[in-house]
Amino acid sequence: VPARGEGCQVPRHYLRLVGTAKGLVRGHLRLLEPRPGHSEDGSDTGTWVDCMDALEPRGHSISPICAHLLRVETMARTILVVEKETVFHRLLDEGLLERHRPCIVITARGFPDVPTRYLLRHLQETCARPRILTLVDFDAYGLAIAA
């Protein structure tokens, strides 16, 4: 897939060469996601997603079109990146978001895919100097995720 994007000299998300949603996010965060077929000039309003929505108690899927996010709104100063999905769900079940508000918890279900990394970078730029914490295994893969 990268060879096709390199030949066109554009990022692969502009060619819509993306995988399925892998990461999950939950917390005090609102995302303005573009509607399918949105305009690149930002004139389309998109759809607001509340990451504390009661209809998505297990987390919101980080969309492959995350590179086209129109806006991010959050008051969170702490972002927790969790390697394992089961630990992510356990933290949510134990009430982490209620005890440590406002915060955001993200998992990529292993090594982060491009949309998850893009969302993290977008959050880092949007939030005023957030604390980004990682909860990973102490092995080569976990240390690579933390780096």
Backbone as a ProteinNet text record, in pm:
[ID]
protein_1_A
[PRIMARY]
VPARGEGCQVPRHYLRLVGTAKGLVRGHLRLLEPRPGHSEDGSDTGTWVDCMDALEPRGHSISPICAHLLRVETMARTILVVEKETVFHRLLDEGLLERHRPCIVITARGFPDVPTRYLLRHLQETCARPRILTLVDFDAYGLAIAA
[TERTIARY]
81.8	0	86.3	195.4	273	330.9	361.7	419.4	323.4	194.9	97.6	95.4	97.9	97.1	225.6	339.6	466.6	470.9	413.2	412.6	331.5	226.2	140.4	189.4	285.8	341.6	237.2	141.3	41.3	28.3	-11.8	-35.2	-144.6	-133.6	-228	-370.6	-392	-530.5	-602.6	-529.1	-594.2	-642.5	-579.3	-621.3	-724.9	-761.5	-856.7	-803.4	-671.9	-609.3	-583.3	-687.3	-678	-736.1	-692.4	-744.5	-871.8	-918.6	-1038.4	-1002.3	-1102.9	-1081.9	-1022.3	-917.5	-850.7	-854.3	-826.1	-815.2	-949.8	-948.2	-1066.3	-1029.2	-1122.3	-1101.4	-1225.8	-1202.6	-1312.1	-1262.8	-1347.6	-1308.5	-1377.7	-1329	-1387.3	-1336.3	-1399	-1351.7	-1468.3	-1468.1	-1564.5	-1486.9	-1526.1	-1461	-1560.3	-1517.9	-1599.7	-1544	-1611.8	-1568.1	-1637.7	-1565.9	-1628.1	-1729.9	-1830	-1926.3	-1862	-1906	-1853.2	-1876.3	-1773.6	-1783.5	-1772	-1705.7	-1694.1	-1603.4	-1619	-1535.4	-1406.1	-1295.7	-1165.4	-1148.5	-1234.3	-1217.9	-1278.1	-1338.1	-1392	-1530	-1596.5	-1727.9	-1835.8	-1810.4	-1907.1	-1895.4	-2007.9	-2004.9	-1963	-1991.1	-1952.3	-2047.3	-2002	-2081.7	-2003.4	-2065.7	-2001.1	-2013.1	-1904.5	-1901.6	-1859	-1942.9	-1910.4	-1850.1	-1725.7	-1656.5	-1694.6	-1791.6	-1849	-1993.8	-2032.2	-2169	-2206.2	-2322.6	-2368.8	-2397.2	-2418.8	-2444.9	-2316.8	-2200.6	-2072.1	-1988.9	-2038.2	-1967	-1833.1	-1810.8	-1685.6	-1584.1	-1614.8	-1521.6	-1567.8	-1523.7	-1555.9	-1442.4	-1476.1	-1374.9	-1307.7	-1176.3	-1100.2	-1105.4	-1173	-1202.3	-1077.2	-1072.4	-959.9	-952.2	-1060.8	-1056.4	-1021	-959.6	-920.6	-826	-754.8	-664.5	-741.1	-870.3	-952.6	-1039.9	-1006.5	-1085.1	-1095.9	-1216.2	-1238.3	-1207.5	-1238.8	-1212.9	-1212.3	-1136.5	-1130.9	-1154.6	-1246.4	-1272.5	-1254.1	-1168.8	-1147.5	-1091.5	-1120.1	-1060.3	-961.1	-941.9	-853.9	-710	-642.2	-500.3	-417.3	-485.3	-415.9	-470.7	-378.7	-414.6	-341.7	-416	-358	-365.8	-250.6	-242.9	-219.9	-312.2	-308.8	-282.4	-185.4	-151	-259.9	-307	-400.1	-546.1	-627.2	-769.3	-838.8	-801.8	-866.9	-837.8	-717.4	-683.4	-762.4	-776.2	-855.7	-997.9	-1062.1	-1199.5	-1206.3	-1105.9	-1104.4	-1095.9	-1011.4	-1000.3	-1132.6	-1200.3	-1330.5	-1432.3	-1432.9	-1527.1	-1502.3	-1377.2	-1342	-1367.7	-1413.5	-1450.4	-1334.9	-1233.9	-1118.7	-1159.2	-1250.6	-1288.5	-1365.8	-1438.5	-1513.4	-1422.1	-1322	-1231.8	-1124.2	-1084.3	-973.4	-1017.6	-1122	-1171.4	-1101.1	-1088.7	-1114.3	-989.9	-1010.4	-899.8	-951.7	-857.4	-887.3	-808.4	-873	-806	-813.8	-699.5	-690.7	-621.1	-670.4	-599	-596.5	-487.4	-476.4	-482.6	-511.6	-517.9	-384.5	-278.3	-144.1	-68.4	15.4	94.4	0.9	13.2	-81.8	-78.2	-196.5	-208.7	-200.7	-201.8	-186.7	-297.8	-426.7	-530.3	-515.5	-475.3	-457.8	-341.5	-231.4	-116.7	-151.9	-230.2	-270.9	-357.7	-452.8	-538.3	-455	-358.1	-272	-194.1	-141	-67.4	-161.1	-282.9	-381	-417.9	-434.2	-464.6	-348.6	-226.8	-110.1	-102	-139.3	-136	-253.6	-368.9	-490.4	-490.6	-453.8	-453	-334.3	-351.8	-243.7	-148.7	-41.3	62	4.4	-57	-116.3	-9.4	-44.7	39.8	-2.1	88.9	58.9	128.9	47.9	98.6	76	164.5	147.3	140.2	56.9	44.7	65.7	188.3	227.4	302.5	319.7	402	547.8	623.3	766.8	840.7	820.9	892.1	926.8	987	1032.4	915.9	802.5	687.6	628	614.7	561.3	649.1	779.9	872.2	868.5	845.8	833.3	707	599.9	476.1	497.4	564.9	588.8	681.5	767.2	862.2	787.6
-119.9	0	126.4	135.4	258.3	291.9	191.4	219.5	301	276.4	354.3	499.7	522.5	658.8	732.7	661	725.5	770.9	693.5	730.7	856.2	878.7	996.6	1115.9	1094.2	1199.9	1263.7	1183.5	1231.4	1128.1	1170.4	1073.4	975.1	852.4	748.1	774.2	851.1	877.7	966.8	1046.5	1125.6	1037.9	922.2	828	729.2	745.7	656.4	513.5	498	367.1	346.2	305.8	290.6	156.2	107.5	-17.3	6.3	-99	-87.4	-22.6	21.1	85.1	-15.8	25.2	-64	-7.6	121.1	181.1	218.5	237.3	280.3	399.2	491.1	606	626.6	664.7	694.7	803.9	898.6	1003.9	1134.7	1236.6	1370.6	1440.2	1405.1	1444.8	1447.8	1547.8	1554.6	1568.6	1489.9	1491	1534.8	1621.6	1658.5	1581.5	1470.7	1384.2	1424.7	1420.2	1455.9	1351.6	1397.4	1303.8	1241.1	1120.8	1062.1	1155.8	1173.5	1263	1409.1	1436.4	1574.9	1655.9	1785.6	1874.4	1903.6	1915	1939.3	2081.8	2174.2	2313.3	2341.3	2237.8	2253.9	2315.9	2333.4	2396.6	2302.3	2171.4	2075.7	2071.9	2066.8	2070.7	1939	1825.9	1697.4	1650.7	1553.1	1492.3	1495.3	1548.6	1550.4	1414.1	1367.4	1241.2	1272.6	1235.2	1252.2	1121.9	1124.9	1003.2	959.3	1026.6	982.1	937.7	917.6	879.7	748	745.6	625.1	510.9	542	437.6	366.9	421.6	358.1	340.8	260.8	248.7	176.7	103.2	29.5	106.9	230.8	314.2	339.5	451.1	489.9	443.8	380.1	335.7	455.4	452	559	532.9	620.3	603	611.8	533.3	545.2	683	759.2	893.4	997.6	950.9	1038.6	1149.1	1126.8	1229.3	1351	1336.5	1446.5	1507.8	1484.7	1543.6	1693.9	1744.3	1887.1	1965.8	1906.5	1974.8	1874.8	1907.1	1829	1924.6	1887.9	1969.9	1884.6	1930.1	1858.8	1953.8	1922.9	1994.2	1904	1783.6	1685.5	1733.9	1708.9	1739.8	1612.3	1497	1369.2	1274.3	1209.9	1111	982.4	874.1	743.9	653.7	608.2	516.8	376.9	285.4	150.1	51.5	-38.2	-135.3	-239.8	-297.6	-411	-366.4	-420.9	-386.4	-432.5	-548	-597	-504.5	-450.8	-356.6	-226.8	-182.4	-64.2	-79.3	-193.9	-216.4	-230.6	-291.4	-306	-169.7	-81.1	53.7	129.2	114.6	179.4	122.4	-11.1	-75.8	-35.8	-8.8	29.1	176.7	253	392.1	491	460	548.7	688.9	697.5	828.4	913.6	850.8	924.9	973.8	894.4	930.8	1029.5	1026.8	1110.7	1200.4	1276.7	1361.7	1494.6	1558.5	1509.4	1439.9	1326	1253.7	1174.9	1122.2	1044.4	914.9	803.9	674	622.6	579.8	531.8	397.7	305.8	181.9	159.7	101.3	66.5	-84.8	-155.7	-302.4	-360.7	-312.8	-354.1	-235	-259.6	-150.4	-54.2	76.6	173.9	180.8	185.4	203.9	353.9	387.5	526.9	617.2	580.7	670.3	695.9	594.9	613.1	707	690	780	922.5	935.2	1068.4	1136.2	1060.9	1119	1162.8	1081.8	1120.5	1248.3	1258.1	1379.1	1500.2	1479.7	1588.1	1633.4	1537.8	1571.7	1645.7	1603.9	1670.4	1815.5	1840.2	1976.2	2059.7	1995.5	2066.4	2099.3	2002.4	2023.5	2111.6	2185.7	2270.4	2186.6	2139.5	2059.4	1943.1	1846.2	1733.8	1639.6	1571.3	1462.6	1338.3	1277.3	1153.2	1040.8	952.4	838.6	711.5	613.8	486.2	373.8	276.7	155.4	39.5	-12.8	-115.4	-227	-339.6	-448.4	-404.9	-461.3	-432.3	-536.2	-524.6	-606.7	-518.5	-577	-498.2	-427.9	-496	-434.8	-321.9	-343.6	-239.8	-116.4	-137.3	-24.1	49.8	-22.6	42.1	128	82	159.5	285.5	272.2	386.2	488.8	444.1	538.4	617.9
0	0	0	80.9	79.2	-59	-140.6	-271.3	-358	-346.3	-424.2	-379	-249.5	-197.4	-228.6	-227.8	-258.2	-403.6	-493.5	-634.7	-660.4	-581.4	-598.4	-516.9	-427.8	-343.3	-252	-202.1	-107.3	3.7	123.1	230.8	192.9	241.8	200.3	244.3	353.8	394	293.7	214	109.5	-5.3	-22.3	-125.1	-72.5	56.1	123.3	129.4	140.5	156.7	304.7	376	520.1	560.4	676.3	728.9	808.5	873.1	956	1089.7	1160.1	1290.2	1387.3	1457.4	1551.4	1692.7	1707.2	1839.1	1899	2031.8	2106.3	2193.1	2210.4	2296.4	2382.5	2507.5	2599	2691.8	2720.4	2813.3	2785.8	2849.5	2844.1	2718.8	2607	2475.9	2378.1	2290.9	2180	2051	1950.1	1819.9	1713.8	1624.8	1509.5	1390.6	1358.2	1249.3	1120.4	1009	881.7	839.5	769.2	710.2	587.4	549	424.9	307.3	225.2	110.5	149.8	265.7	312.5	220.9	229.6	149.8	224.6	154.2	214.8	264.4	221.1	262.7	400.1	462.4	597.1	601.8	487.4	488.3	541.7	538.7	590.8	743	812.3	957.5	1020.2	958.8	1015.4	1123.1	1201.4	1307.3	1437.5	1542.9	1674.2	1740	1797.8	1871.7	2013.8	2110	2251.8	2301.4	2343.2	2385.9	2526.8	2588.7	2715.8	2696	2571.8	2538.2	2606.1	2669.5	2737.9	2640.8	2513.7	2414.3	2369.9	2406.9	2375.5	2503	2598.3	2726	2714.5	2606.6	2589	2506.5	2469.9	2396.1	2254	2199.3	2062.1	1971.3	1859.8	1764.3	1699.3	1695.9	1631.1	1481.6	1412.4	1271.2	1185.1	1076.8	983.6	916.6	916.8	859.1	965.9	1073.3	1183.8	1137.3	1030.4	978	928.8	909.4	859.4	968.4	1096.8	1205.1	1184.9	1202.2	1183.7	1311	1427.3	1553.4	1668.5	1771.7	1894.9	2010.2	2100.5	2218.8	2342.4	2432.2	2556.9	2661.9	2785.9	2897.8	2968.6	2916.6	2979.7	2979.2	3087.4	3098.4	3108.8	3119.2	3129.7	3025	2951.4	2851.4	2887.8	2905.6	2939.5	2817.8	2770.6	2657.6	2713.2	2683.6	2737.7	2623.7	2644.6	2539.9	2520.6	2627.6	2620	2627.3	2539.3	2537.7	2665.6	2718.4	2840	2958.7	2966.9	3073.8	3053.9	2929.2	2895.6	2949.7	2920.9	2966.6	3118.4	3178.2	3323.8	3392.5	3339.3	3395.6	3383.5	3270.9	3254.2	3352.5	3367.3	3459.4	3604.9	3638.1	3776	3804.7	3704.2	3726.6	3719.1	3641.5	3627.7	3583.2	3487.2	3432.6	3533.3	3623.2	3723.8	3835.9	3871.6	3981.2	3939.6	3813.9	3767.9	3653.1	3674.4	3566.3	3567.3	3457	3322.6	3266.1	3204.9	3143.5	3023.3	2946.9	2826.8	2834.5	2799.1	2794.9	2651.7	2599.4	2461.2	2458.7	2376	2348.2	2198	2152.6	2011.3	1993.7	2104.1	2101.8	2055.3	2115.5	2075.5	2022	1921.8	1864.6	1792.3	1815.5	1759.5	1607.2	1548.9	1404.6	1374	1246	1203.6	1259.2	1251.4	1305.7	1455.8	1531.9	1676.1	1704.1	1632.9	1650.7	1608.4	1501.6	1456.2	1562.1	1620.1	1723.8	1843.7	1884.9	1996.3	1966.3	1846.4	1808.9	1806.7	1755.1	1750	1891.8	1982.6	2121.5	2186.8	2156.9	2213.3	2167.4	2041.7	1989.6	2038.9	2061.3	2101.9	2250.8	2333.5	2478.1	2515.7	2622.2	2671	2756	2693.9	2760.1	2840.5	2775.5	2848.3	2902.4	3010.8	3061	2985.4	2912.6	2841.3	2914.9	2971.8	3047.9	2967.7	2984	2914.8	3015.8	2986.7	3066.3	2970.2	2968.4	2871.8	2943	2872.8	2924.2	2925.2	3018.5	3023.4	2939.2	2809	2712.5	2592.4	2490.9	2375.9	2305.9	2293	2224.6	2308.3	2437.8	2525	2528.6	2532	2532	2398.2	2288.4	2157.5	2152.4	2214.6	2219.3	2302.1	2414.7	2503	2439.5	2351	2286.3	2186.8
[MASK]
+++++++++++++++++++++++++++++++++++++++++++++++++++++++++++++++++++++++++++++++++++++++++++++++++++++++++++++++++++++++++++++++++++++++++++++++++++

